[in-house]
Structure formats: C-alpha cells, structure tokens
Amino acid sequence: MATLLIVHHTPSPNCQALFEAVVAGATTEDIEGVRVVRRAALSATASDVLAADGCLLGTPANLGYMSGALKHFFDQVYYPCLDTTKGRPFGYWVHGGNDVTGAVRGIETITTGLGWRRTADAVTVTGEPGKADTEACWELGATVAAGLMD
C-alpha cells in the first residue's frame, strides 16, 4: 500500500479549513490503496518522509515566508532525504493574509533542491478561504493521492 504523508502547520481556523479539505480529498472513497499519514510540521521526521511515497505540504505565509514550523521540517529532513527521495511526487497549499509570494518561492526552492516532482498545481489562498479555495484543496489532496494508486 502506498503512503501519502501530509505535513502541515495549521495555527488558524483558515489554515485548518484548508487542511481538512486536503485530507478529505486525499481520503475520498475513490482513492484506494493509499494510506494517508498526517503529521504536524514540528513533529514530522525524516523517517516519515522516507516511509512515504508522496507528500503534501501546507503552511501559512508568515512575515513573507513559509511558517517557521514548515521551515524546521525542511531543515530536519533535507540532508537525510536528499539522495533517496529524488523524484518524490508532492503538492502544497499556502494561506496568507495578503501575500504568499515568499512562502511559495521558499517551498519551490527547497523542493527543487530535494529533487521532488510537483504533481498538482499549488493552491494559494489570501484572506478568508471561500468555497472555491476549499474545493481546490480537496482537488489537491485527491490528485496527489490518486497519483499514488497502483
């Protein structure tokens, strides 16, 4: 069975709503043979990444960058996972009050360095998430999970 690891930092109701939509998409009944593992960014480890077949990443945009929690995750897993996870499928979502540019740039730079392969469009949301935003997160979760089905 394939494993999808969802690493997230959800400090606000808006981030929580997007996270829940991603999980709902990844665990929809149409997805078969994929185990979904959820880890808070501060508790996710290199072992979690090495045991996964794909990753979804979620973060708020804080002070023009990804959350410190997601950056800490990347700092912890980068070198242990560098050689063994090249080509790993992933996707991500970012929520910000008014700008997510720096957070997106940071995630793209780090995942490029890891050699990961984005398999779904990123979801970026500013302000309060609307129905289209939560639907996009649902699609993100479903798309990345479906890509792991045998």
C-alpha positions in Angstrom: 0.0 0.0 0.0 1.3 3.5 -0.9 1.7 6.1 1.8 0.9 9.8 1.4 2.4 12.0 4.1 0.6 15.3 4.8 2.9 17.7 6.7 1.1 20.8 7.8 1.1 23.8 10.1 -2.4 24.8 10.9 -2.4 27.6 13.5 -5.6 29.3 12.5 -9.2 28.4 11.6 -8.4 29.4 7.9 -5.4 27.1 7.8 -7.4 24.3 9.5 -10.2 24.6 6.9 -7.8 24.2 4.1 -6.0 21.3 5.8 -9.4 19.5 6.4 -10.3 19.9 2.7 -6.9 18.4 1.6 -7.4 15.4 3.9 -11.0 15.0 2.7 -9.8 14.9 -0.9 -6.9 12.5 -0.2 -9.2 10.1 1.7 -12.2 10.2 -0.6 -13.7 6.8 -1.2 -12.5 6.9 -4.8 -8.9 6.7 -3.6 -7.9 3.0 -3.0 -4.7 1.5 -1.8 -3.3 4.8 -0.3 -2.7 5.2 3.4 -2.8 8.9 4.5 -0.5 9.9 7.3 -0.9 13.3 8.9 1.9 15.0 10.8 2.2 18.4 12.3 5.3 20.1 10.8 7.1 20.3 14.1 6.7 16.6 14.7 7.3 15.2 11.2 10.6 13.5 10.8 13.0 12.2 8.1 11.7 8.7 8.8 8.2 9.9 8.0 9.4 11.2 4.6 11.5 8.1 3.9 8.5 5.9 4.6 6.2 7.8 2.3 5.6 7.5 -1.4 4.4 11.1 -1.8 4.0 14.3 0.2 1.5 17.1 0.7 2.7 20.3 2.4 0.6 23.0 4.0 1.7 26.3 5.6 0.6 29.8 6.4 2.6 32.6 4.9 4.2 34.4 7.9 6.2 37.6 7.5 6.7 37.0 3.8 7.8 33.3 4.1 6.6 29.8 5.0 5.9 29.2 8.7 8.9 28.5 10.9 7.4 25.1 11.6 7.5 24.0 7.9 11.0 25.5 7.6 12.1 23.5 10.6 10.6 20.4 9.0 12.7 21.0 5.8 15.8 21.7 7.9 15.4 18.4 9.7 14.7 16.2 6.6 16.7 17.9 3.8 20.0 16.0 4.1 18.7 12.7 5.4 16.2 12.6 2.4 18.3 14.3 -0.3 19.5 11.3 -2.2 16.7 8.8 -1.5 13.7 10.9 -2.3 14.6 12.4 -5.7 11.5 12.3 -7.9 9.1 12.1 -5.0 5.7 13.4 -6.0 4.3 16.3 -3.9 1.9 19.1 -3.8 1.3 22.1 -1.4 -1.0 24.8 -0.3 -0.3 28.1 1.3 -2.6 30.6 3.1 -1.7 34.2 3.7 -3.4 37.4 4.8 -2.5 39.3 1.7 0.7 37.8 0.0 2.1 34.3 -0.3 4.9 35.0 -2.8 7.8 34.4 -0.4 6.3 31.3 1.0 5.7 29.8 -2.5 9.3 30.8 -3.5 10.7 29.1 -0.5 8.8 25.9 -0.9 9.6 25.7 -4.6 13.3 26.4 -4.0 13.6 23.7 -1.3 11.6 21.0 -3.1 13.6 21.7 -6.2 16.8 21.2 -4.2 15.4 17.9 -2.9 14.6 16.9 -6.5 10.9 16.4 -5.7 8.3 16.5 -8.5 5.2 18.6 -8.1 2.3 16.6 -9.5 -0.5 19.1 -8.9 -0.9 22.8 -9.1 -0.2 24.6 -5.8 -3.1 26.1 -4.0 -2.5 29.6 -2.8 -5.2 31.5 -0.8 -5.2 35.0 0.6 -7.8 36.2 3.0 -10.6 34.1 4.2 -10.9 30.9 2.2 -14.1 30.6 0.1 -15.8 27.6 -1.4 -13.5 27.7 -4.5 -10.4 27.6 -2.2 -11.6 24.6 -0.2 -12.6 22.8 -3.4 -9.1 23.5 -4.8 -7.6 22.0 -1.7 -9.9 19.0 -1.9 -8.7 18.5 -5.6 -5.1 18.9 -4.5 -5.5 16.1 -1.9 -7.3 13.9 -4.3 -4.9 14.5 -7.2 -1.7 13.7 -5.3 -3.3 10.7 -3.6 -4.7 9.3 -6.9 -1.2 9.6 -8.4 0.0 7.1 -5.8 -2.7 4.5 -6.5 -1.4 1.2 -8.1 
